[in-house]
Amino acid sequence: MEEGATGMEAAATAVIRVDPGADRVVVALRNEVAHLLGWAKTLEVRDVEGMKRATDDLTLLATLKRAIEDKRKEYIGPVNDHVKAINESFKSLAVPLEDADRITRGKILAYRSEEERKIREAEEINRLREEAARREMELKGEITEPVGIVEVAPPPPSRVQTEVGSLGTTKTRKWEVEDITKIPPEYLVVDAARVGRVVRAGIPSIPGIRIWEEEGLRVTPMR
């Protein structure tokens, strides 16, 4: 910390560990990993005794994995904690800002939607009145009353320019499912996460999906 830092600056400063490659424990772990990798490449499993030797090696590997993960957390844990705290602080600023943005945009879009509704309604009134006048002309050969055309207001501008910025409108295509049975197969995606859960839970079969078992190994280090 720089000399003369205020108490607030000191409270807001965190010291984190970096460069794990220079850590003596990490160096030792790396050497052990290299040794076990070389041993794994030369290992031969041809009988039960070979399986026992391999089991010993797998146990050492499992223990080493745990040690490496613990060491990684020593470095990452404090960093993640600080990142989380920083994100929360900025989120408290961003969320109300996004709310203000959403509310303002919503009011502009609501105004535009209402104005466009009024235009459509006026145009429909005019269409109906013109249709009624045409039908009266066909029936009586004359129009007994003048056709009162409703004034159609101009649409709201699609672009607004002010001294500090500008606003423009966009069109975004949206979609929703109306009838899943009519969707082409190429647009349907298998829910892999859900299928995986029910397969692991023991479901015997799913139409269109092959389910099988593969043998694996579970290594349990002795404590």
N, C-alpha and C positions, 0 to 999 in steps of 0.2 A: 504494500500500500504506500502511496506517495506521502511524504512527510507533510503535515499540515492539513490532511483530509479531515473534513468535518465529521461529526458523529453520524449524521444522516448518510453521508457517503460511505462511511465504514459499515453501517448497517445494511447498505444496499450492495455491498461488494462480497462476492463469493470466491473462494479459492478452490479450484478443482484440479484433480490429477490428470496429467496428460502424458503422452508418449509412453504407453505401456511397454513398448519394445525395449525400453531402457530399464524396466523393472526387473530386479534380479529373480523374483519369483516367476515372472513371465518367461524370462530366459531359460530358467530351469525347466519349466513346463514345456517350452518349445523343444528343448533337447530330449526330453522324455518322449514327446510325441514322435520325433524323428526316429528315436530308437525303436519304439513300438511299431511304427510303420515299416521299418526295415525288417523287423522280426515277422510281421504279418505276411510280407511278401515271400519270405523263405519258409514259412510254416507249411507243413504237410499234415493233412488229416486223413489217415487211412484206416484207423481202428479206434476203439473206445479210448485207448490211452491218448491218442492224438486229439480226440474230442476233449479229454480232460485238460490237456495242455492248452488247447484253444480256449476252453472255458476260463482257465486262469488268466489268459491274456485278455479275454473279453471283460473279465472282472476288473483288471487293471485299467482297461480302456474306459469302463464305466466310471470308475473312481476318478480317473483323470478328467473325463468330461465334466464331472461335478466340480472338480477343483477349478477348471478353466472357467466354468460358468460363474462360480462364486467370485473369482477374480474379476471377471468382466463386470459383474454387478457392482464391485467396489468402485470401478471407474464410471460406469454408466448411471448408477443409482442417483448420486448427487446431481449429476447433470440433468437427468430426467425430472428430478424434483424441482430444480430451478426452472427448467423449461415449462413445466406444468404451471408453476406459480406465475411466470411471466405471461403465458398464454391466458390465464384466468384474469390477470390485471388488464390486458389489452382487450379481452372479450367484454369486460365491463364497460369499455368504451365503444367497442364495435357494435354490440347488440342494440343499444338505444339509438345509435346512429343509423343502423339498418332499419330500425322501426320507423324513424323519422322519414327515411328515404321511401320506405314502403307506403307509409300513410300518404305522403305527398304525391307519389306516383299514382296511388289509388284514386285520389281526388281528381287528378287531371284526367285519368282514364274514365272515371265515372262521369265527369262533365262531358267528355267527348262522346261517350256512349249515349248519354241522354240527348245530346244535340242531334246525333245521328238518328236516334229513335224518332225525334220530332220531325226530322226531314222525311223519313220513311212514312210516317203517319200522314204528313201533309201531302206527300205524293200519292198515297193511297186514296186519300179523300178526293183529290183532284181526279184521279183515275175513275173512281166510282161516279163522281158528278158528270164527268165527260161521257162515261158509259150510259148513264141515265139520260143525258141529253140526246145521245145518238139513238137510243131506243125510242125516246119520245118522238124524235124526228121520223123514224121509220113507222111509228104507229099513227101519228097525227099529221105528218107532213110539215110540222112546224114545231118550234120550241116556244112554249108559252111563257117561260121565265128565263131570264139571262142566267148563264152558267157562272156561278160564283166560285172563281178559282182562288184557292187559298195560297197565300204567298209562301213560297218555300225559301227558308233562310239558307244562306250559304253555309257549307260545311265548315267546321272549325279548322283552322290552319294546321297543316301537317308539320310545320316547322315554325318555331318561335325564336326570335333573336333578341337578346337583351344586351345591356352594357357589360354584363359579367359572364355571359355564356349563351348557349343555344340549346334548344330542345327539338328533337325530331321523333317521328313515329316510326315504328317498325312493325312488320307482320311476321309472326312466328307460327309455323304449322304445328298443330297439336294432334293428338290421337288418343283414343280409348277403345277398349274391346267392346264390341256389340254382340258378337256371336262367335265364340271360340271355335266352334265346330266348322266354321267357314274359313278359318285362317289357314293359308298354305303351310305345309309342313316346314318349309325352310325358315319360317318366321317363328316357329315354336322352339323353345330352348328347354332342355331337361334341367330340372332343379337338382343339380348334382349334390348340393349339401343335404337336401331332404332325402334323396335316394341313399346317400351314404349313411345317414342316421338310421333309417329303417333297415338297411342291410346289416349294419353292425348290431342292431337290436335283435336280429334273427328272422326277419321275414323270409319265408321260403322261396318265393318267386314274385316277379313283377313282369307283367306282359311286355314283351319287347326288350327285356333286359336280361342278360346272362349273369347269374350270380354264382360265384365259386369261392373256394377257400385256398389261401396260400399259406404254407407253413413259414413261421418266422421263429425268432429266438428271443427269449426274455432273460436278461442277465441280471442277477441280484447279488450285489457285493455283500459279503458277510460283515456285520458290524461288530 
